[in-house]
Amino acid sequence: MSATARVAAMSLTPSEQLKILTTGAAKVLSEKELADKLALGRPLRVKLGVDPTAPDIHFGHTVALEKLRQFQLLGHQAVLIIGDFTATIGDPTGRSATRPPLTRDEVLLNAETYTAQAFKILDREKTEVVYNGDWFRKMTYEEVLKLNGRVTLQQMLQREDFRTRLNDAQEVRLHELQYPIMQGWDSVVVRSDVEIGGTDQLFNILVGRDLQKEEGQPQQVVMLMPLLEGLDGVKKMSKSYGNYVGVNDAPQEMYGKLMSVSDALMDRYYQLLLGEQRDPAGHPMEAKKALAQKLTARYHDETAAQAAREDWDMRFSKRNLAEADLPEISLAILPSDSTVLSVSAFAFLTAFGLEKSNSELRKQFITTGSVQLNGEKLTDPTAAVTLQAGDVLKLSKKHAVRLID
């Protein structure tokens, strides 16, 4: 956003800001409280807590960051809490088992890359970054006991994930019960006016409201953001599901992944990842290309995004794979039984790290005609194939390889 646009955004009335800020949110508790806080005429302190349990973030993580950015552009104070203490425990939300512990050194190393990626979205100069280890590591055991005394076991067992694990005779470790209390105390320490989180964070954020009330502070507004579906359009975006777009993905890979998004999912990506509405009058393919280009430009730059679009057009729109820049596989390392099935499986795993089962390859790729050799469909998985250097093996809409000596 330009400086002029930023000034214009900061001059919006509270009601205009409210409309912008609540758009795309799954739930706000409550809109009236948020309207009242906006009417105070001062920058609100807007909290987002992140636990750097992994070094990289994907687009699912950016939904909350994008909302924090909206507050920031409207002149409010973004407060990014790095859970260097809470990450060593692990958020039990949505977990069916206790998370494996991380060392503080591992967490701090993850935090370096995590924040670097977060600042591709947020304005670093206008973001207050704090580490919750700064206050939790100073607490005496007496202070910890007093903090625990403010929350009952009955409250903790209202959490669905805890109840489910107990009902299924799965253990719940006592340290996991501490997590909502610590997240809530973070809100007290930073004097949060608004806390942003996913829809699975409602319980934890409400604990923060309770603790703030006990401390005589105004209670924070709860702003819950939807969990973003992954590229499959079904499960939430996750590395473990293989349906993610990484913030650090290379431009061509990022653009290509986004072009695989369904038309139905495209509108949610526009809203949650860009804060925009798709032009309903435009052609869906052009809208998808614009979405992919805008997001690629955000995390790289416009030159890289334009190059990625041109590369995709060359590969798929113009079907000119012969001239495209493709991953290469040596003929020498291909399996000796070069059937359509064996070569396809090898190419997926070698070039793209995607291990596909034989049944998946037959059903989703080979028998549907997705697998092609130099433009010719290979629909018989048992057929032998004769390969030579320079051949292009297309494995799916977004995966193709070139064969070399």
C-alpha positions as CSV (number, residue, x, y, z in Angstrom):
1,M,0.0,0.0,0.0
2,S,1.3,3.4,-0.9
3,A,1.9,6.1,1.7
4,T,-1.1,8.1,0.3
5,A,-3.4,5.0,0.5
6,R,-2.1,4.3,4.0
7,V,-3.0,7.8,5.2
8,A,-6.5,7.5,3.6
9,A,-7.0,4.1,5.3
10,M,-6.1,5.6,8.7
11,S,-8.6,8.4,8.2
12,L,-11.6,6.0,7.9
13,T,-14.4,6.4,10.4
14,P,-14.8,3.7,13.1
15,S,-17.8,2.2,11.3
16,E,-15.9,2.1,8.0
17,Q,-13.0,0.4,9.8
18,L,-15.4,-2.1,11.4
19,K,-16.7,-3.2,8.1
20,I,-13.3,-3.8,6.7
21,L,-12.0,-5.6,9.8
22,T,-14.9,-7.9,10.2
23,T,-15.0,-9.0,6.6
24,G,-13.6,-12.5,6.2
25,A,-13.6,-13.2,9.9
26,A,-15.4,-16.4,11.0
27,K,-16.6,-14.9,14.3
28,V,-16.1,-11.6,16.3
29,L,-16.9,-11.5,20.0
30,S,-18.3,-9.0,19.8
31,E,-18.7,-6.6,16.9
32,K,-20.2,-4.1,19.3
33,E,-17.1,-4.3,21.6
34,L,-14.9,-3.8,18.6
35,A,-16.9,-0.8,17.4
36,D,-16.7,0.7,20.9
37,K,-12.9,0.2,21.0
38,L,-12.5,1.7,17.5
39,A,-14.6,4.7,18.6
40,L,-12.0,5.5,21.3
41,G,-9.9,7.1,18.6
42,R,-6.6,5.6,19.6
43,P,-4.5,2.9,18.1
44,L,-5.7,-0.5,19.3
45,R,-3.2,-3.1,20.5
46,V,-3.9,-6.1,18.3
47,K,-2.3,-9.4,19.4
48,L,-1.4,-12.4,17.4
49,G,0.6,-15.2,19.1
50,V,2.6,-17.7,17.1
51,D,4.5,-20.8,18.3
52,P,7.5,-21.4,16.0
53,T,7.3,-25.2,16.1
54,A,8.6,-25.4,12.5
55,P,10.9,-23.2,10.5
56,D,8.6,-22.5,7.6
57,I,5.0,-21.2,7.3
58,H,2.4,-21.9,4.6
59,F,-0.5,-19.8,3.3
60,G,-2.8,-21.3,6.0
61,H,-0.7,-19.5,8.6
62,T,-0.9,-16.3,6.8
63,V,-4.7,-15.9,7.2
64,A,-4.3,-14.5,10.7
65,L,-1.2,-12.5,9.6
66,E,-3.2,-10.9,6.8
67,K,-5.9,-9.8,9.3
68,L,-3.2,-8.3,11.6
69,R,-1.8,-6.5,8.5
70,Q,-5.3,-5.0,8.0
71,F,-5.3,-3.6,11.5
72,Q,-1.8,-2.3,10.9
73,L,-2.7,-0.5,7.7
74,L,-5.6,1.2,9.5
75,G,-3.1,2.7,12.0
76,H,-3.4,0.2,14.9
77,Q,-0.5,-1.4,16.8
78,A,0.3,-5.0,15.7
79,V,1.7,-7.0,18.6
80,L,3.3,-10.3,17.4
81,I,4.0,-12.6,20.3
82,I,6.7,-15.3,19.6
83,G,5.9,-18.2,21.9
84,D,9.5,-19.2,22.6
85,F,8.2,-20.5,26.0
86,T,4.8,-21.9,25.0
87,A,6.3,-23.6,21.9
88,T,8.4,-25.8,24.2
89,I,5.1,-27.1,25.5
90,G,3.1,-27.2,22.3
91,D,-0.5,-26.0,21.8
92,P,-2.7,-29.1,22.4
93,T,-5.5,-27.5,20.4
94,G,-6.9,-30.1,17.9
95,R,-4.3,-32.7,18.9
96,S,-5.2,-36.3,19.6
97,A,-1.9,-36.9,21.4
98,T,0.7,-34.9,23.3
99,R,3.0,-32.9,21.1
100,P,6.7,-34.0,21.2
101,P,8.7,-31.4,23.2
102,L,11.1,-28.9,21.5
103,T,14.2,-27.5,23.0
104,R,14.4,-23.7,23.4
105,D,17.4,-23.7,20.9
106,E,15.2,-25.4,18.3
107,V,12.4,-22.9,18.9
108,L,14.7,-19.9,18.7
109,L,16.1,-21.2,15.4
110,N,12.7,-21.7,14.0
111,A,11.7,-18.2,15.2
112,E,14.3,-16.6,13.0
113,T,12.9,-18.0,9.8
114,Y,9.3,-17.8,10.9
115,T,9.5,-14.0,11.6
116,A,11.4,-13.4,8.4
117,Q,8.6,-14.9,6.5
118,A,5.9,-13.1,8.6
119,F,7.5,-9.8,7.7
120,K,6.8,-10.5,4.1
121,I,3.2,-9.6,5.2
122,L,3.6,-7.3,8.1
123,D,5.5,-3.9,8.3
124,R,8.5,-4.8,10.4
125,E,9.0,-1.2,11.5
126,K,5.4,-0.9,12.8
127,T,5.3,-4.3,14.5
128,E,5.9,-4.8,18.2
129,V,7.6,-8.2,18.6
130,V,7.8,-9.8,22.0
131,Y,8.8,-13.2,23.3
132,N,6.7,-14.7,26.1
133,G,9.7,-16.4,27.6
134,D,10.7,-12.9,28.8
135,W,8.0,-13.1,31.5
136,F,7.3,-16.8,32.0
137,R,11.0,-17.5,32.7
138,K,11.0,-14.9,35.4
139,M,8.0,-16.4,37.3
140,T,8.5,-18.0,40.6
141,Y,6.8,-21.3,41.4
142,E,4.6,-19.4,43.8
143,E,3.4,-17.1,41.0
144,V,2.8,-20.1,38.7
145,L,0.6,-21.7,41.4
146,K,-1.4,-18.4,41.9
147,L,-2.0,-18.2,38.2
148,N,-3.2,-21.8,38.1
149,G,-5.5,-21.0,41.0
150,R,-7.5,-18.6,38.7
151,V,-8.7,-21.4,36.4
152,T,-10.7,-24.6,37.4
153,L,-10.2,-28.1,36.1
154,Q,-13.9,-28.0,35.1
155,Q,-13.1,-25.0,32.8
156,M,-10.2,-26.9,31.2
157,L,-12.3,-30.0,30.6
158,Q,-14.8,-27.9,28.6
159,R,-12.2,-28.1,25.8
160,E,-13.5,-30.6,23.3
161,D,-10.0,-32.0,22.5
162,F,-9.3,-32.7,26.1
163,R,-12.7,-34.3,26.6
164,T,-12.2,-36.4,23.5
165,R,-8.8,-37.7,24.5
166,L,-10.1,-38.6,28.0
167,N,-13.1,-40.4,26.6
168,D,-10.9,-42.3,24.3
169,A,-8.7,-43.3,27.2
170,Q,-5.8,-41.3,25.8
171,E,-3.6,-39.4,28.2
172,V,-3.7,-35.7,28.8
173,R,-0.5,-34.4,30.4
174,L,-0.8,-31.8,33.1
175,H,1.6,-29.4,31.4
176,E,-0.9,-29.3,28.5
177,L,-3.5,-27.8,30.8
178,Q,-1.1,-24.9,31.3
179,Y,-1.2,-23.8,27.7
180,P,-4.5,-21.9,27.6
181,I,-3.6,-20.2,30.9
182,M,-0.2,-19.1,29.5
183,Q,-1.8,-17.8,26.2
184,G,-4.3,-15.9,28.3
185,W,-1.6,-14.4,30.5
186,D,0.1,-13.2,27.4
187,S,-2.9,-11.0,26.7
188,V,-2.6,-9.5,30.2
189,V,1.1,-8.7,29.8
190,V,0.8,-7.0,26.4
191,R,-2.6,-5.3,27.4
192,S,-4.3,-6.7,24.3
193,D,-7.4,-4.9,22.9
194,V,-8.0,-7.5,20.2
195,E,-6.7,-11.1,19.8
196,I,-6.6,-12.8,16.4
197,G,-6.6,-16.5,16.1
198,G,-8.1,-19.5,14.2
199,T,-11.5,-20.8,14.9
200,D,-9.8,-23.5,17.0
201,Q,-8.5,-20.9,19.4
202,L,-11.8,-19.7,20.9
203,F,-11.3,-21.4,24.3
204,N,-7.7,-20.0,24.7
205,I,-8.7,-16.5,23.8
206,L,-11.6,-16.5,26.2
207,V,-9.3,-17.5,29.0
208,G,-7.4,-14.3,28.2
209,R,-10.5,-12.3,28.5
210,D,-11.2,-13.8,32.0
211,L,-7.7,-13.1,33.2
212,Q,-7.8,-9.5,31.9
213,K,-11.1,-8.9,33.7
214,E,-9.5,-10.2,37.0
215,E,-6.6,-7.9,36.5
216,G,-8.9,-4.9,36.0
217,Q,-8.1,-4.5,32.3
218,P,-10.6,-4.0,29.5
219,Q,-11.3,-7.3,28.0
220,Q,-9.9,-8.1,24.5
221,V,-12.1,-8.6,21.5
222,V,-12.0,-12.1,20.1
223,M,-11.5,-12.2,16.3
224,L,-11.5,-15.8,14.9
225,M,-10.3,-16.4,11.4
226,P,-11.4,-19.4,9.2
227,L,-9.0,-22.3,8.8
228,L,-7.9,-22.3,5.2
229,E,-8.6,-25.3,3.1
230,G,-5.6,-26.7,1.2
231,L,-5.2,-27.2,-2.5
232,D,-7.4,-30.3,-2.4
233,G,-10.3,-28.0,-1.3
234,V,-11.2,-30.5,1.5
235,K,-8.7,-30.7,4.4
236,K,-7.2,-27.7,6.1
237,M,-3.9,-26.6,4.6
238,S,-1.1,-28.7,6.1
239,K,2.4,-29.9,5.2
240,S,1.4,-33.3,6.5
241,Y,-1.4,-33.5,4.0
242,G,0.8,-32.3,1.1
243,N,-1.9,-29.7,0.1
244,Y,0.0,-26.6,1.1
245,V,1.6,-23.5,-0.6
246,G,4.7,-22.5,1.3
247,V,5.6,-18.8,1.8
248,N,9.1,-19.7,0.8
249,D,8.2,-21.8,-2.3
250,A,10.0,-20.8,-5.4
251,P,8.0,-18.4,-7.7
252,Q,7.2,-21.0,-10.4
253,E,6.2,-23.6,-7.8
254,M,4.0,-21.1,-5.9
255,Y,2.3,-20.0,-9.1
256,G,1.8,-23.5,-10.3
257,K,0.3,-24.7,-7.1
258,L,-2.1,-21.8,-7.0
259,M,-3.3,-22.6,-10.6
260,S,-4.4,-26.0,-9.3
261,V,-7.0,-24.3,-6.9
262,S,-10.6,-25.1,-7.8
263,D,-12.9,-22.2,-9.0
264,A,-15.0,-22.7,-5.9
265,L,-12.0,-22.3,-3.6
266,M,-10.6,-19.4,-5.5
267,D,-13.0,-16.9,-3.9
268,R,-11.9,-17.9,-0.4
269,Y,-8.3,-17.5,-1.3
270,Y,-9.0,-14.0,-2.7
271,Q,-10.8,-13.0,0.5
272,L,-8.5,-14.6,3.1
273,L,-5.1,-14.2,1.4
274,L,-5.6,-10.9,-0.4
275,G,-8.5,-9.3,1.4
276,E,-10.1,-8.8,-2.0
277,Q,-13.2,-9.9,-3.8
278,R,-12.9,-11.6,-7.2
279,D,-14.5,-9.7,-10.1
280,P,-17.6,-11.9,-10.8
281,A,-17.7,-10.6,-14.4
282,G,-14.2,-11.8,-15.2
283,H,-13.3,-15.2,-16.7
284,P,-12.5,-17.7,-14.0
285,M,-9.2,-18.7,-15.6
286,E,-8.0,-15.1,-15.8
287,A,-9.1,-14.5,-12.2
288,K,-7.1,-17.5,-11.1
289,K,-4.0,-16.3,-13.0
290,A,-4.4,-12.9,-11.3
291,L,-4.7,-14.5,-7.9
292,A,-1.6,-16.6,-8.5
293,Q,0.4,-13.6,-9.8
294,K,-0.6,-11.3,-7.0
295,L,0.3,-13.8,-4.3
296,T,3.5,-14.7,-6.0
297,A,4.4,-11.0,-6.3
298,R,3.6,-10.5,-2.6
299,Y,6.1,-13.2,-1.4
300,H,8.7,-12.5,-4.1
301,D,8.3,-9.6,-6.5
302,E,6.4,-8.5,-9.5
303,T,9.2,-9.5,-11.9
304,A,9.4,-13.0,-10.5
305,A,5.6,-13.3,-10.6
306,Q,5.3,-12.2,-14.2
307,A,8.1,-14.7,-15.1
308,A,6.2,-17.5,-13.3
309,R,3.0,-16.6,-15.2
310,E,4.8,-16.7,-18.5
311,D,6.4,-20.0,-17.7
312,W,3.0,-21.5,-16.7
313,D,1.5,-20.2,-19.9
314,M,4.3,-21.8,-21.9
315,R,3.9,-25.1,-20.2
316,F,0.2,-25.4,-20.0
317,S,-1.8,-22.6,-21.8
318,K,0.3,-22.9,-25.0
319,R,1.2,-26.5,-24.4
320,N,4.8,-25.7,-25.4
321,L,6.5,-28.0,-23.0
322,A,9.4,-28.6,-25.4
323,E,10.7,-25.1,-24.7
324,A,9.7,-24.9,-21.0
325,D,12.2,-25.0,-18.2
326,L,11.5,-28.4,-16.7
327,P,13.1,-30.7,-14.0
328,E,15.4,-33.2,-15.6
329,I,15.7,-36.9,-15.0
330,S,18.6,-39.0,-16.4
331,L,17.7,-42.0,-18.5
332,A,20.4,-43.9,-16.8
333,I,18.6,-44.0,-13.5
334,L,15.2,-45.0,-14.8
335,P,13.9,-48.4,-13.7
336,S,14.8,-51.2,-16.1
337,D,11.2,-52.3,-16.4
338,S,10.1,-49.1,-18.1
339,T,6.4,-49.5,-18.1
340,V,4.1,-46.4,-18.0
341,L,3.4,-47.1,-14.3
342,S,7.0,-47.6,-13.2
343,V,8.3,-44.6,-15.1
344,S,5.5,-42.4,-13.8
345,A,6.0,-43.5,-10.2
346,F,9.8,-42.9,-10.5
347,A,9.4,-39.5,-12.0
348,F,6.9,-38.3,-9.4
349,L,9.2,-39.4,-6.5
350,T,12.5,-38.3,-8.1
351,A,11.6,-34.9,-9.5
352,F,8.9,-33.7,-7.2
353,G,9.3,-35.8,-4.0
354,L,5.7,-37.0,-4.4
355,E,5.3,-40.7,-3.6
356,K,2.2,-41.9,-5.3
357,S,0.8,-45.4,-4.8
358,N,0.2,-47.6,-7.8
359,S,-3.6,-47.3,-7.4
360,E,-3.4,-43.5,-7.2
361,L,-1.3,-43.4,-10.4
362,R,-3.7,-45.6,-12.3
363,K,-6.9,-44.0,-11.1
364,Q,-5.9,-40.3,-11.0
365,F,-3.3,-39.9,-13.7
366,I,-2.7,-42.7,-16.1
367,T,-6.2,-44.0,-17.0
368,T,-7.5,-40.4,-17.2
369,G,-4.9,-39.4,-19.8
370,S,-3.0,-37.0,-17.6
371,V,0.3,-38.9,-18.2
372,Q,1.6,-38.0,-21.7
373,L,4.9,-38.6,-23.5
374,N,5.7,-35.8,-26.0
375,G,2.0,-35.0,-26.1
376,E,0.7,-38.5,-26.6
377,K,-1.5,-39.9,-23.8
378,L,-0.3,-43.0,-22.0
379,T,-3.4,-44.7,-20.7
380,D,-2.2,-48.3,-20.3
381,P,-0.2,-48.6,-17.1
382,T,1.4,-51.9,-18.1
383,A,2.5,-50.8,-21.5
384,A,6.3,-50.7,-22.1
385,V,7.6,-47.3,-23.2
386,T,10.6,-46.4,-25.3
387,L,12.3,-43.3,-24.0
388,Q,15.1,-41.2,-25.3
389,A,16.9,-38.0,-24.4
390,G,14.9,-34.9,-25.0
391,D,11.5,-36.6,-24.4
392,V,9.0,-34.7,-22.2
393,L,7.0,-36.8,-19.8
394,K,3.9,-34.9,-18.5
395,L,2.7,-36.4,-15.3
396,S,-0.3,-34.1,-14.4
397,K,-1.5,-30.6,-15.1
398,K,1.3,-29.1,-13.0
399,H,4.1,-31.7,-13.2
400,A,6.3,-32.5,-16.2
401,V,9.9,-33.6,-16.6
402,R,12.5,-33.7,-19.4
403,L,14.6,-36.8,-20.0
404,I,18.3,-36.5,-20.5
405,D,21.3,-38.8,-21.1
